[in-house]
Amino acid sequence: MKHALLGICTVIIVSSCANEETKQKQVAENYPVTSPIKIDTTLSTDYVAEINAVQNVEIRARIKGYLDKIFIDEGKYVKQGQLLFTIHNPELNEEIAKAGAVLKSITTELKAAEIDLSNVKRLVEKNVVSNTELKAAENKVEMMKAKVEEAKANESYAKIQLSYTQIKAPFSGIVNRIPNKIGSLIEDGTLLTNISNNGEVFAYFDVSEKEYLNYVTNFKENAHNSSNVTLILANGEEHPFKGKIETTEGEIDQSTGNIAFRARFNNPEKVLKHGASGKIRLLKNYKNALIIPQKATFEIQDRMYVYVLDSKNQVKTKAITSKHRMPHYYIVESGLDEDDKIIYEGVQNIKDGMTVKPQFVEMNEISKELTYVNTPE
């Protein structure tokens, strides 16, 4: 019996010593710890953009006929008023001749009616004819005058129709594809080509309602940085000319919750084409932004957490929300204060409730470390 009690005591003592040793080991572990800091910074956000020429129109035929001549080539620059195409329609010349003949005939009839009116006036003065005949003669002159005006309008209309056989550039720009060749039958409304004036271009991009409201607030604080934007081309290079946000749409799209912005860019070398794509880089100022290293965070089911130390250096899990992601850092929107101490490194080995021995690291030292690690050799 004595031996049994002695054995039990020995086990208890050994187990107690082991627990104490484990506890001491946990307390003895060192972990780098830091605190959030507040800084003023300017960050960029990219938005997918659709590029449109300032002017881009379809050139369509306005009469029927055969494509007679093509005076330009695809992809070439044309000036406003330059002749592009001619359409052959001999019927139009006949219509002009017919309208001219009708006008000449009615004009002759008008002159005869005016002579008759003059004779009737003299007879009325001599009381040979009544005023009724005079009134009839005056009405006939007025009617013939109306017919002359109608004939002139018909002749003018025929000439306008003939002018449609010559298609000229409405403005200076680049000619797009020409789908029809010489001799093709052209109907009224047939597409002949497109012309794009891309000396300047518009870039349209969508932002969320929340980002739109943030933009409005940021614009009041710093209008220059808010309205000036950069265009990133499809190959990843920056367009050499900065753009400026000119306007936004009048309403938010209910299906997407987005609102469209329009920025204008100079394009003197005509590198940007209508229909191209790119990204708009929009700058945003942050004042007193609370930042922490990305290494100090971890995620569980799409939520972000950090390990915070209490006054007894005991670890507690704390949920945070991020406002923006920077290279190696997060801007914290809520969940932390400047006075909080968070585990900076080794979060994968930490468990909630552990007690650690903190080794405080200033944020500027962390910045140097990250810069060194990411410097190309």
C-alpha positions, 0 to 999 in steps of 0.5 A: 500500500505504501508503495502504491501511494508513493507511485501515485505521488511520484506521477502527480509530481512529474505531471505537475513539473511537466505542466509547469515546464510547458507553461514556462516554455510558452511564456518564454517564446518571443514574437515580433510585435508592432503597432499600427501607424497613421500616415498621409498617402496617395494610392491608385485604383485601376478601372477597366476602360473603353476608348472611343474617338471624340467623333466617330460616324458612319458614312452612308449613301443617301441615294440609290446607284452604282459606286462609281469612284473611290478616292481614298483608302482604308486607314488613311487620314482625310480632311473635312470636305474631302471627296470620298466616293461618287455614286452614278445615277443618271436618272438624277440628271434627267430629274433636274432637266425635267424640273428646269423645264417645268419651271421655265414653262410656269414662269412663262405662264406667270408672265402671260398672267401678269400681262393679262392682269395689266390689261384688265386693270386698264379696262376697269379704269375705263369701266369696260369690265367689272371688278370681278374680272380684275379679281379673277386676273389677280388670283390667277397671277397669285396662283401662277406665282405659287406654282413657280415657287413649287417648281423652283423647290422641285428643281432645288430638290433634284439638285440636292439629290444629285449632290448626294452622288458626291460623298464628302468627309464631314470632318477630318479623321481616319477612314475605316474599312470600305466594304463595297468596291467600285461597281457595287450597287448601292441602296439608300442607307448603304454603309460606305465606311466609318470616319474617326476623329481620334486626335482626342479620345474619350475613356469610359469607365464604371465605378461603384456607388460607394467609390463614386461618393468617395470620389466626390468627397475626395474631389472637394479636398483635392480637385487636381489629383481627383480629376487628373487620371492616367490611362494604362494601355492594353500592353501595360504601358502608360499613355504619355498624356494625362487625362482629365475626368470631364463628367459622369452619367446622370444616374446609377445603373440599377442592374449593376450599381455602377455609374459611368465616368468619362475622361478625355485624353490627347492623342496627337500621334493617333496611337489610340483607336476607337474601340480600344481598351485599357485601364484608368488609374485614379488617384485617391488621397488618404489622410491619417490612414491607419496601416498595418503589415499584411504579414500580421493578418490572416483570413478565416471564411473571407474575414480578416483577423489579427492577433492583439496582445492585452495588458498581460501579453495574452493573445486575442483574435480580433476581426478587422476590415480593410479599406485599401490594399497597399504593397505589403500593407493594409489600410485599416477601416475599423477594428484597430487603434494606434495603441493596439499591439499586434503580432507582426510575424509568426501568426501561423504558430499563434493560438488564441489565449497564448501568452507570449513575450513581445519583441516590439518592432517599429513600423519604419524598421518593418518598411526597411525590411520589406524594401530590402526583401523586395529589391531586385538583385 
